[in-house]
Amino acid sequence: MAWNLLCDRYNNEHLIAAAHVKSLLSLPVINKESATDLKALINQFQSNLNAIKALDLSIPLHEVLLSYILIEHVDEVTRKQWEMKAVSQGITELEAIIKFLDGKCQALELIHASQRRRNNNSSGVSKPTKHAYVATHSSCVSCRGNHPLHTCKQFRKASSQQRLNLIKQNQMCFNCLGKSHRAYNVR
């Protein structure tokens, strides 16, 4: 009885394989030519690879590696949910993980769509205000003519530094040449 409990607890293929894959993916980088470092790298690599092969897993080694990489790149909540589901299944195929993640993605999309509908239907909720700035013209600040600045021949003939100085002096928007706001307000 006690032996079976120990075996169940510590003979978990999933945990053992994950530990060896983690070790494989975190092998040290050799920065200088060294026989000692190279031999240590090869030994660590072969040791972990042989340990995974010794587990005699029911799925190919590449799926074990890819599964680990995929699960390491999801958020913590999703990873916990997967591990809770996978604990009873042992080593699972990559396809099962992808199917799980697809199902979660669909569920999240439905939840978000439902929340958006609920928020749109609730009364008293203010919606963000959008602004549009339109440049109007009364007279050209460059030649005092009755046209927008961007069409002014005198303004167009001026050097870029002169145009910049004129815009700054008249406190105009650098983006649309309007006078009622600054460029950081224009979207």
N, C-alpha and C positions, 0 to 999 in steps of 0.2 A: 504494500500500500504506500508506504513512505517513498520507496524507490520510484514508483509510478508518478507520484506527485513531483519528485525532483526531475524526472525525465520530462514530464509535461512542461514544467516551468523553464528548464534550461536547455532543452533540446528543441528549441523553436527555430526551424529552418529560416523563417522570415527574418528574425532578428539577427541570426548568425550571418546570413547572406548580406543583409544591409550593413552590418559592421565591417565586413570584408570589402564590400563595394565602396563604402565611405573611405576606408583606408587606401584603396586603389586610387580613388579620385583625389586624394590629398597627398599623394607621393611627393617627396621633396624635389625641387628643381635643382639640378646641378649647374652651377654657374661657372665653374672652371674645370678644366680637364683633370680628372683624378681617378685612378684605377680603384682606389678604396671606396670613393663615393659611388662610382658606377657599379661596383660589385654589391654594395649595400642596397642600391636602388633595385638592381636585378633580383636580389634575394627577397626584398620586401614585396616586390611585384609578384614573383613566383610563389611565395608563401601564401599570399592572399588569393591568388588565382587557383592554386592547388586546393586550398581550403574550400573555396566555392565549388570546385569540381568534385571534391570528396563528398559534398552534400548530396550528390547525385539527384539534382533537382529535376522536376518534371517539365520544366520549361527551359528553353535555350538560354545560354549565358547572356547573349546580347539583349534579351528581353529583361533579364534581371537588372542589367546595367541601365538600360533605357527607362525602366520603371522607376528605379531609384532616382535618376536624374529628373524625371518628370515630377515626381512627388516632392522633391526638394525645392521645386520652383513654384509651388502653389502656396497660398496663404496658410497660416497656422491653423485656422479653424477648419479649412478643407482637409488639410493633412490629418488632423485629429479624427475627422469624420471618416476618412478613408481607412486609417489605422484601426479604428473601432470596428469597421466592417471587415477588414482584412484579417484581423486577429483570429477569427474562427476559420478562415479559409487557408491559412498558411501562405505559401508563395503563390501569387496569382499572375495570370498572363497579363501582358501589357494591354491587350484589348479590353480586359475587365476594368482596368484603371481608366482607360480612355472613355469607356461606356459610363463609368461612375461620374467622371468629370463632365461629360456631355449632359448627363441627367441633372447634375447640380447646376450647370450653366442654364439649362432650360428652366429649371425651377426659379433661379434668381431673376431671369428675364420676366417670368410671369409675376413674381412678387413685385418687382420694380414697376411693371406696367400697371399692376393693381394699385400700388401706392400713388402713382402719378394720377390715375383716374380719380382716386379718393381725394387727393389734394386739390385737383381741379374742380371737383364738385362741392367741396366744402365752402360755406359762406364765411365771409369775414377774413379770408386769406388774401393778403395783398400780393399782387404780382409785381415783379421787378419792372421799373419804368425804363423804357428805352428812349434814348434821345437821338435826334438827327440834327446835325448842324448844317445849315445851308448858307453859303456866302451870298449876301445881297449887296448890291452896289448902289451908292448914291452918287459918289463921284470918285474918280480914280485918284489915289493918293500920290501917284507919280506925276501925272500931267494935269490933274484936276478936270479931266474930260468926263463925259457921261458914259462910262463903260466900265466893266469889271477890270481889275488890275491885271489879271492873267491874259487879257487880250490887248493890253496897252503896248503899242509899238515902242515907246520910249523905255518902258520897263523891260521889254524883251531885249532891247539893244544894250542895256546896262550890263556891266560885268556881274558875275555871281556874287562877289563881295558887296557891290553897290546894292544889288537886289536884297541881299541878306540884311544890310544896314537899314534899308528903307522899311523892311518888314518889322525889324526890331524897333525902330524909332516910332512906328505907328502901332506898336503892340498888336500885331496881327498873328493869325494862326499860320504856322509854317506849312501846314498840310493843305488847307483849302483857301488860304489868304483872307479868311473872314476876320471881322474885328470884334466879335462878341465872345470869343473864347480862345483857348490855346490848343496846340496840336495834341496834347495828352488827353483832351476831352473827346477827340474825334476817333471814332472806331470804324 
